[in-house]
Amino acid sequence: MTKPILTAAGVRKVYRSGGAEVCALKGLDLEVPEGQFLAVMGPSGSGKTTLLNCLSGLDEIDAGRVVVDSHSIHDLSDAARTRHRAETMGFIFQAFNLIPVFSATENVELPLLLTHVPEREARQRARETLTRVGLGHRLDRRPPELSGGEQQRVAIARALAGRPRLVWADEPTGNLDSEMAAAVMELLTELHREGLTIVLVTHDPTVAALADRLITVRDGELVADELLAGTAPDASAREALVG
């Protein structure tokens, strides 16, 4: 059995506003083995992004326990949790969240510098990672000079440069056309084949079909959990994404 990199037990999240309460996660249990590609689907408002934010430690939880890489993350101090995220996890979002006046290299190296990686090493790792995701010819370009797919590749490089063991991706193809989406998913699937653990939130069943496993969330509860065959990023997978 592969050791779990993520274990969630009884995770509950309640949002409160004006005296009203909305339970976004209702005692959710989940275990993700190291090296798995897990897709999360569900209707809008079902709790998909809340699940990602709570299990990664971006948001607090109201009950339960989340263990990532042997650390109970919600028992850590804010500083320790931030450090653990920086050392263990990478994040890819639908909005690329790039700094427009920074070059691609500067966008990727900034999180490394904030975690006290020496400047020369941060620059080298940024350039190597951008080359790894196919942007070796765009190192000095700023986000406005890049296509949407290239910007998302910069965001992926930023997530990978810290050498994470677990990457969280929230609708990473949501702002891309079908061809760019296919290229990004080919890259993520290739990285997964090399051993990276990925938890990906998506509304697109063709994206989810590339995963090893699919869970469905509805009204804050896990209502389905199935193992998938997984689809290699070959021509047929690309054609399915492009449509």
C-alpha positions as CSV (number, residue, x, y, z in Angstrom):
1,M,0.0,0.0,0.0
2,T,1.2,3.5,-0.9
3,K,1.6,5.7,2.2
4,P,-1.0,8.5,2.3
5,I,0.3,12.0,1.8
6,L,-3.0,13.5,2.9
7,T,-5.6,12.3,5.4
8,A,-8.7,14.2,6.4
9,A,-11.0,13.0,9.2
10,G,-14.3,14.6,10.1
11,V,-13.5,17.9,8.5
12,R,-16.3,20.5,9.1
13,K,-16.4,24.1,7.8
14,V,-19.1,26.6,8.6
15,Y,-19.5,30.0,7.1
16,R,-21.2,32.6,9.3
17,S,-22.8,35.8,8.1
18,G,-25.4,38.1,9.7
19,G,-26.3,35.4,12.2
20,A,-26.9,32.8,9.6
21,E,-24.7,29.7,9.2
22,V,-23.9,27.7,6.1
23,C,-22.2,24.3,6.6
24,A,-19.8,24.1,3.6
25,L,-18.2,20.8,4.6
26,K,-20.1,18.3,6.7
27,G,-17.6,15.9,8.4
28,L,-15.7,15.0,5.3
29,D,-13.2,12.1,5.4
30,L,-10.6,11.6,2.7
31,E,-7.3,9.8,2.2
32,V,-5.0,10.5,-0.7
33,P,-2.0,8.1,-1.4
34,E,1.3,9.6,-2.3
35,G,1.6,9.9,-6.1
36,Q,-2.1,9.9,-6.9
37,F,-3.9,12.2,-9.3
38,L,-7.2,13.0,-7.7
39,A,-9.9,15.0,-9.4
40,V,-12.7,16.7,-7.5
41,M,-16.0,17.4,-9.2
42,G,-19.4,18.7,-8.1
43,P,-22.0,21.3,-9.0
44,S,-21.4,25.0,-8.3
45,G,-21.6,25.7,-4.6
46,S,-21.0,22.1,-3.6
47,G,-17.9,22.8,-1.6
48,K,-15.1,21.9,-4.0
49,T,-13.0,25.0,-3.6
50,T,-13.7,25.0,0.2
51,L,-12.5,21.4,0.3
52,L,-9.2,22.4,-1.4
53,N,-8.7,25.5,0.8
54,C,-9.4,23.6,4.0
55,L,-7.4,20.6,3.2
56,S,-4.4,22.7,2.1
57,G,-4.6,24.9,5.2
58,L,-5.4,28.1,3.4
59,D,-8.7,28.3,5.4
60,E,-9.4,27.3,9.0
61,I,-11.7,24.4,9.8
62,D,-14.4,24.2,12.5
63,A,-13.8,20.6,13.4
64,G,-11.8,17.5,12.3
65,R,-8.2,16.9,11.5
66,V,-6.1,17.2,8.4
67,V,-2.7,15.6,8.1
68,V,-0.4,16.5,5.2
69,D,3.0,14.8,5.0
70,S,2.8,13.7,8.6
71,H,1.9,17.1,10.0
72,S,-1.5,18.0,11.5
73,I,-1.7,21.3,9.7
74,H,-4.5,22.9,11.7
75,D,-2.6,22.3,14.9
76,L,0.4,24.3,13.6
77,S,0.9,28.0,14.3
78,D,0.2,30.4,11.4
79,A,3.9,30.8,10.7
80,A,4.6,27.0,10.9
81,R,1.6,26.3,8.6
82,T,2.8,28.8,6.1
83,R,6.3,27.3,6.2
84,H,4.9,23.8,5.8
85,R,2.8,24.9,2.7
86,A,5.9,26.5,1.2
87,E,8.0,23.5,1.7
88,T,5.5,20.8,0.8
89,M,2.8,22.2,-1.5
90,G,2.3,24.1,-4.7
91,F,-0.8,25.9,-5.8
92,I,-2.3,26.5,-9.3
93,F,-5.4,28.6,-9.7
94,Q,-7.9,29.5,-12.4
95,A,-6.7,33.1,-12.2
96,F,-3.0,33.0,-13.0
97,N,-2.2,35.5,-10.1
98,L,1.0,36.7,-11.9
99,I,2.6,40.0,-11.2
100,P,2.2,41.9,-14.5
101,V,5.4,44.0,-14.2
102,F,7.6,41.0,-13.3
103,S,9.1,38.8,-15.9
104,A,8.2,35.1,-16.0
105,T,11.5,34.3,-14.2
106,E,10.8,36.9,-11.5
107,N,7.3,35.6,-11.0
108,V,8.6,32.1,-10.4
109,E,11.5,33.1,-8.2
110,L,9.6,35.4,-5.9
111,P,8.0,32.7,-3.7
112,L,11.5,31.1,-3.3
113,L,13.0,34.4,-2.2
114,L,10.2,34.8,0.3
115,T,11.2,31.4,1.8
116,H,14.8,32.6,2.1
117,V,16.2,30.6,-0.8
118,P,19.5,32.3,-1.8
119,E,19.0,34.7,-4.7
120,R,21.3,32.9,-7.1
121,E,19.7,29.5,-6.4
122,A,16.2,31.0,-6.7
123,R,17.0,32.4,-10.1
124,Q,18.5,29.2,-11.3
125,R,15.6,27.1,-10.1
126,A,13.1,29.5,-11.7
127,R,14.8,29.3,-15.1
128,E,15.2,25.5,-14.9
129,T,11.5,25.1,-14.0
130,L,10.3,27.4,-16.7
131,T,12.4,25.5,-19.2
132,R,10.9,22.3,-17.8
133,V,7.4,23.5,-18.6
134,G,8.3,24.6,-22.1
135,L,9.0,28.3,-21.6
136,G,12.8,28.4,-21.9
137,H,12.3,30.9,-24.7
138,R,10.0,33.2,-22.6
139,L,12.1,33.6,-19.5
140,D,12.2,37.4,-19.7
141,R,8.7,38.0,-21.0
142,R,6.1,39.7,-18.8
143,P,2.6,38.2,-18.4
144,P,0.9,40.7,-20.8
145,E,3.4,39.5,-23.5
146,L,2.3,35.8,-23.0
147,S,-0.7,33.8,-24.2
148,G,-3.2,32.5,-21.6
149,G,-1.7,29.0,-21.9
150,E,1.8,30.4,-21.4
151,Q,0.7,32.4,-18.4
152,Q,-0.7,29.2,-16.8
153,R,2.6,27.4,-17.5
154,V,4.3,30.2,-15.6
155,A,1.9,29.6,-12.8
156,I,2.6,25.9,-12.9
157,A,6.4,26.6,-12.9
158,R,5.8,28.8,-9.8
159,A,4.0,25.9,-8.1
160,L,6.8,23.5,-9.0
161,A,9.9,25.6,-8.3
162,G,9.6,25.0,-4.5
163,R,9.9,21.2,-5.3
164,P,6.5,20.3,-3.6
165,R,5.3,16.8,-2.9
166,L,1.6,17.8,-3.4
167,V,0.1,20.3,-5.9
168,W,-3.4,21.7,-5.5
169,A,-5.0,22.9,-8.7
170,D,-8.3,24.8,-8.7
171,E,-9.9,24.9,-12.2
172,P,-6.5,25.3,-13.8
173,T,-8.0,25.2,-17.3
174,G,-11.0,27.4,-16.6
175,N,-9.6,30.5,-18.3
176,L,-8.1,28.7,-21.3
177,D,-9.4,27.8,-24.7
178,S,-9.7,24.1,-25.5
179,E,-6.4,23.8,-27.2
180,M,-4.5,25.6,-24.4
181,A,-6.4,23.5,-21.8
182,A,-5.3,20.3,-23.5
183,A,-1.7,21.4,-23.5
184,V,-1.8,22.3,-19.8
185,M,-3.4,19.0,-18.9
186,E,-0.8,17.1,-20.9
187,L,1.9,18.8,-18.8
188,L,0.2,18.1,-15.5
189,T,-0.4,14.5,-16.5
190,E,3.3,14.1,-17.4
191,L,4.3,15.6,-14.1
192,H,2.0,13.1,-12.3
193,R,3.6,10.2,-14.2
194,E,6.9,11.4,-12.8
195,G,5.5,10.9,-9.2
196,L,3.9,14.2,-8.3
197,T,0.7,14.0,-6.2
198,I,-2.1,16.3,-7.6
199,V,-5.5,17.2,-6.3
200,L,-7.4,19.0,-9.0
201,V,-10.8,20.7,-8.8
202,T,-12.6,20.8,-12.1
203,H,-16.1,21.1,-13.6
204,D,-14.9,19.5,-16.9
205,P,-15.4,15.7,-17.1
206,T,-12.8,15.4,-19.9
207,V,-10.2,16.9,-17.5
208,A,-11.3,14.7,-14.7
209,A,-11.0,11.6,-16.9
210,L,-7.2,12.1,-17.0
211,A,-7.0,11.5,-13.2
212,D,-6.4,8.2,-11.3
213,R,-9.4,8.8,-9.1
214,L,-12.5,10.9,-9.0
215,I,-14.5,12.1,-6.0
216,T,-17.8,14.0,-6.3
217,V,-18.8,16.6,-3.7
218,R,-22.4,17.7,-3.2
219,D,-23.7,20.0,-0.5
220,G,-20.5,19.7,1.5
221,E,-20.4,15.9,1.5
222,L,-18.4,13.3,-0.5
223,V,-21.1,11.4,-2.4
224,A,-19.0,9.3,-4.8
225,D,-15.5,8.0,-4.9
226,E,-14.2,6.0,-7.9
227,L,-10.9,4.8,-9.3
228,L,-10.4,5.6,-12.9
229,A,-8.2,3.9,-15.5
230,G,-6.3,7.2,-16.1
231,T,-5.7,8.5,-19.6
232,A,-2.2,9.1,-20.9
233,P,-1.8,12.5,-22.5
234,D,-1.7,11.1,-26.0
235,A,-3.5,12.3,-29.2
236,S,-6.9,10.8,-28.2
237,A,-6.8,12.6,-24.9
238,R,-5.9,15.8,-26.5
239,E,-8.7,15.4,-29.1
240,A,-11.2,14.8,-26.3
241,L,-10.2,18.0,-24.5
242,V,-10.1,20.1,-27.7
243,G,-13.5,18.6,-28.8
